[in-house]
Amino acid sequence: MKIFSLKALCAAVLLMQLFAGRGVVAQVPAAGAGTGVNAAFVKLFGSISAFTAKVETRVMDQSQNPLVRMPMQFACLDGKVRLDIELGQVQSKEFTASTLASLKQAGMDRFASVYRPDKKATYLIYPGVQSYQELVQSRAETETAEKGLKLEKTALGKETLDGHPCLKNRVVVRSGKGPVLQAVTWNATDLRDFPIQIEMKEKDKTVRMHFTDVRFVTPELK
């Protein structure tokens, strides 16, 4: 059973904004509604329940050529996650200057995605137009989260990343019915084993999330 979709993480946010700028209602994949963030993904952070960070997400093809580069602000508190995205910072061949100009004019060039497992939904907030969209998580995702998830790690070696000594691990998040997420993580031993880099694959695409400026503080997720 697979409830985590990299398509949601690497494409849905960008495509949703492109469609929104054209006045079209986007059909977002139910798995990890909106951004791919769900209970399985949050499990990758282990016992760390509160932090903020900057994260750069890159999507690459099978030859490791970059397709999308998306910087974000990331905040997590007790399983809730907020991502703040400015589309002017997104780099993609599919995301043209004219598209960005249209989104700016419409007041939709920046938005926040707030994952609320307690409400079984993700909220997309558009401050420029003072509106929001509610994306209800799938029944399968809700049932999986309620039954509990287990994190399994297999050590792959040691590496240094951004000056941090890291343990490189192959990680599998499992539900009672099998794996729901698989990734490779670089866990910084000097940052409470925080995964400063997460890499996931689906078919011929690779998604790499690189975290910097990690702060173990209690954020406000509004």
Secondary structure, 3 states (H helix, E strand, C coil): CCCCCHHHHHHHHHHHHHHHHCCCCCCCCCCCCCCCCCHHHHHHHCCCCEEEEEEEEEEECCCCCEEEEEEEEEEEECCEEEEEEEHHHCEECCCCHHHHHHHHHCCCCEEEEEEECCCCEEEEEECCCCEEEEEECCHHHHHHHHHCCEEEEEEEEEEEECCEEEEEEEEEEEECCEEEEEEEEEEECCCCCEEEEEEEEECCEEEEEEEEEEECCCCCCC
